[in-house]
Amino acid sequence: MSRKKQTIFPKHLIILEQMGENIKLARKRRKLTAVQVAERADIVRTTLYQIEKGNPSVAIGAYFNVLRVLGLQDDFLKLAADDELGRKLQDLELNHSRKKFTNVFYNLEKNQNQNFKELFPLAYKSILEWNNEIT
């Protein structure tokens, strides 16, 4: 089975190249040779060379093992940790859900011909607060 080659746009390759350069500098600061790091990471020296060049075809596990050897394995946890766009999208969905939730209870009150406010005063107050936050 042949592997599909990953297509990376040139502007994004620059990011990978910078990451590779950062890894190389971290290795040199620790005064470790390429052979030492490769052996400790259980990869061949040419793979380490490809990592330090930011080659996108190198397995992510190899990148992780090199970072582990350098004591930087926790840097992997920083990947996608600050997902500002995702959080905004999630907040929009929550606000949309709150509006739907509010509408359900307003419709319940109308359809049941009961006074929801009197039956469930705390829930009614919460719904009004949510509605005010949204608008």
C-alpha positions as CSV (number, residue, x, y, z in Angstrom):
1,M,0.0,0.0,0.0
2,S,1.5,3.3,-1.0
3,R,1.6,6.3,1.3
4,K,-0.1,9.5,0.3
5,K,2.3,12.4,0.2
6,Q,1.3,15.3,2.3
7,T,0.9,18.6,0.4
8,I,2.1,21.6,2.4
9,F,1.9,25.1,1.0
10,P,5.1,27.0,0.9
11,K,4.0,29.6,3.5
12,H,3.3,26.7,5.9
13,L,6.6,25.0,5.1
14,I,8.3,28.0,6.6
15,I,6.7,27.1,9.9
16,L,8.0,23.6,9.8
17,E,11.4,24.8,8.8
18,Q,11.5,27.1,11.8
19,M,10.4,24.3,14.1
20,G,13.3,22.1,12.7
21,E,15.7,25.0,13.2
22,N,14.5,25.4,16.8
23,I,15.1,21.7,17.4
24,K,18.6,21.9,16.0
25,L,19.4,24.9,18.1
26,A,18.1,23.1,21.2
27,R,20.3,20.1,20.4
28,K,23.4,22.4,20.0
29,R,22.7,24.3,23.2
30,R,22.8,21.0,25.0
31,K,26.1,20.2,23.2
32,L,24.7,16.9,21.8
33,T,25.8,15.6,18.5
34,A,23.4,14.4,15.9
35,V,24.6,10.9,16.4
36,Q,23.9,11.0,20.1
37,V,20.4,12.4,19.7
38,A,19.5,10.0,16.9
39,E,20.7,7.0,19.0
40,R,18.8,8.1,22.1
41,A,15.6,8.8,20.0
42,D,16.0,5.4,18.3
43,I,16.1,6.9,14.8
44,V,18.8,7.1,12.1
45,R,20.9,10.2,11.8
46,T,19.4,11.0,8.4
47,T,15.9,11.1,10.0
48,L,17.2,13.6,12.6
49,Y,18.6,15.6,9.7
50,Q,15.2,15.7,8.1
51,I,13.6,16.7,11.4
52,E,16.0,19.6,11.8
53,K,15.1,20.6,8.2
54,G,11.4,20.6,9.1
55,N,10.6,17.8,6.6
56,P,6.8,17.2,6.8
57,S,7.1,13.5,5.8
58,V,8.9,12.5,9.0
59,A,6.5,10.7,11.4
60,I,5.3,12.8,14.3
61,G,6.5,10.1,16.7
62,A,10.1,10.7,15.5
63,Y,9.6,14.4,16.2
64,F,8.3,13.5,19.7
65,N,11.2,11.2,20.5
66,V,13.7,13.9,19.5
67,L,12.0,16.4,21.7
68,R,11.9,13.8,24.5
69,V,15.7,13.3,24.3
70,L,16.1,17.1,24.5
71,G,13.8,17.3,27.5
72,L,11.2,19.2,25.5
73,Q,8.5,16.6,25.3
74,D,6.0,18.9,27.1
75,D,6.2,21.3,24.2
76,F,3.9,18.8,22.4
77,L,1.2,19.8,24.8
78,K,1.3,23.3,23.6
79,L,0.1,22.3,20.1
80,A,-3.4,23.6,19.6
81,A,-3.7,24.4,23.3
82,D,-4.6,28.0,22.7
83,D,-7.4,27.5,20.2
84,E,-8.9,31.0,20.2
85,L,-11.0,30.4,17.0
86,G,-12.4,27.1,18.3
87,R,-13.3,28.7,21.6
88,K,-15.1,31.6,19.8
89,L,-17.0,29.0,17.7
90,Q,-17.9,27.1,20.8
91,D,-19.2,30.2,22.5
92,L,-21.3,31.1,19.5
93,E,-22.8,27.6,19.6
94,L,-23.5,27.9,23.3
95,N,-25.2,31.3,22.7
96,H,-27.3,29.7,19.9
97,S,-28.2,26.8,22.3
98,R,-29.2,29.3,25.0
99,K,-31.5,31.1,22.6
100,K,-33.1,27.7,21.6
101,F,-33.4,26.8,25.3
102,T,-35.1,30.1,26.1
103,N,-37.5,29.8,23.2
104,V,-38.5,26.3,24.3
105,F,-39.5,27.5,27.7
106,Y,-41.3,30.6,26.4
107,N,-43.2,28.3,24.0
108,L,-43.9,25.8,26.7
109,E,-45.5,28.6,28.8
110,K,-47.7,29.7,25.8
111,N,-48.7,26.2,24.7
112,Q,-49.4,24.8,28.1
113,N,-51.4,27.9,29.0
114,Q,-49.6,27.9,32.4
115,N,-47.6,30.5,34.0
116,F,-44.1,29.1,33.9
117,K,-42.8,32.1,35.9
118,E,-44.9,31.1,38.9
119,L,-44.3,27.3,38.6
120,F,-40.5,27.5,38.2
121,P,-39.4,30.9,39.5
122,L,-35.6,30.1,39.7
123,A,-35.5,28.5,36.2
124,Y,-37.4,31.5,34.8
125,K,-35.0,33.9,36.4
126,S,-32.0,32.0,34.9
127,I,-33.6,32.0,31.5
128,L,-34.1,35.8,31.6
129,E,-30.4,36.2,32.7
130,W,-29.2,34.1,29.9
131,N,-31.3,35.9,27.4
132,N,-30.0,39.2,28.6
133,E,-26.4,38.0,28.3
134,I,-27.0,36.9,24.7
135,T,-28.7,40.1,23.5
